[in-house]
Amino acid sequence: MSTFNWFLPPTYKLSQPQIFESGSASAVALTVKGASGQSVDIFRVQDSAGTNVLRLDNSGNLTIAGTSS
């Protein structure tokens, strides 16, 4: 498995869609790894108004459109 560390500023805007494609059927296409002691969300998807429509917190709790599971 190869690792590529990609760091972007928090407000960096990509001009093109990004596609992450695995090299084989048995490979994970994308892993998002929090920092040691992560205290904020690991992943968020927001609408154009900045409202979270999906979030994964530092404990692994997933919230989708206001519904937790």
C-alpha positions as CSV (number, residue, x, y, z in Angstrom):
1,M,0.0,0.0,0.0
2,S,1.4,3.4,-0.9
3,T,0.6,6.5,1.2
4,F,0.3,10.0,-0.1
5,N,0.0,12.8,2.4
6,W,-2.1,15.6,0.9
7,F,-2.4,18.7,3.0
8,L,-4.5,21.6,2.0
9,P,-5.4,24.9,3.8
10,P,-8.9,24.7,5.4
11,T,-10.4,27.1,2.9
12,Y,-8.6,25.8,-0.3
13,K,-11.1,25.5,-3.2
14,L,-10.5,22.9,-5.8
15,S,-11.3,24.0,-9.4
16,Q,-12.0,20.4,-10.6
17,P,-13.8,17.4,-9.1
18,Q,-11.4,15.0,-7.4
19,I,-11.7,11.3,-8.0
20,F,-10.0,8.7,-5.8
21,E,-9.8,5.3,-7.6
22,S,-8.3,2.2,-6.1
23,G,-5.8,0.2,-8.1
24,S,-7.6,-3.1,-7.5
25,A,-10.9,-4.5,-6.4
26,S,-9.4,-5.4,-3.0
27,A,-7.8,-2.0,-2.2
28,V,-9.3,0.8,-0.2
29,A,-9.8,3.9,-2.4
30,L,-9.5,6.6,0.3
31,T,-8.6,6.6,4.0
32,V,-9.0,9.8,6.1
33,K,-7.0,9.6,9.2
34,G,-7.3,12.0,12.1
35,A,-4.4,13.3,14.1
36,S,-3.4,11.8,17.5
37,G,-5.7,13.3,20.0
38,Q,-8.1,14.6,17.4
39,S,-10.7,16.8,19.2
40,V,-12.9,18.0,16.3
41,D,-14.8,16.3,13.4
42,I,-12.7,14.1,11.1
43,F,-14.9,14.7,8.1
44,R,-17.7,17.0,7.0
45,V,-19.8,17.5,3.9
46,Q,-21.5,20.9,3.8
47,D,-24.1,22.5,1.5
48,S,-23.4,25.9,-0.2
49,A,-24.6,27.7,2.9
50,G,-22.0,26.0,5.1
51,T,-24.6,23.7,6.8
52,N,-23.3,20.2,7.7
53,V,-25.3,17.6,5.8
54,L,-22.9,14.8,6.8
55,R,-20.3,14.7,9.6
56,L,-18.1,12.1,11.2
57,D,-16.9,13.2,14.6
58,N,-13.6,12.2,16.3
59,S,-15.4,9.3,18.1
60,G,-16.7,7.8,14.9
61,N,-20.3,9.0,15.3
62,L,-21.9,9.6,11.9
63,T,-24.6,12.3,11.5
64,I,-26.5,12.5,8.3
65,A,-28.9,15.4,7.7
66,G,-29.6,15.7,11.4
67,T,-30.0,12.0,12.0
68,S,-27.4,10.3,14.2
69,S,-26.4,6.6,13.9
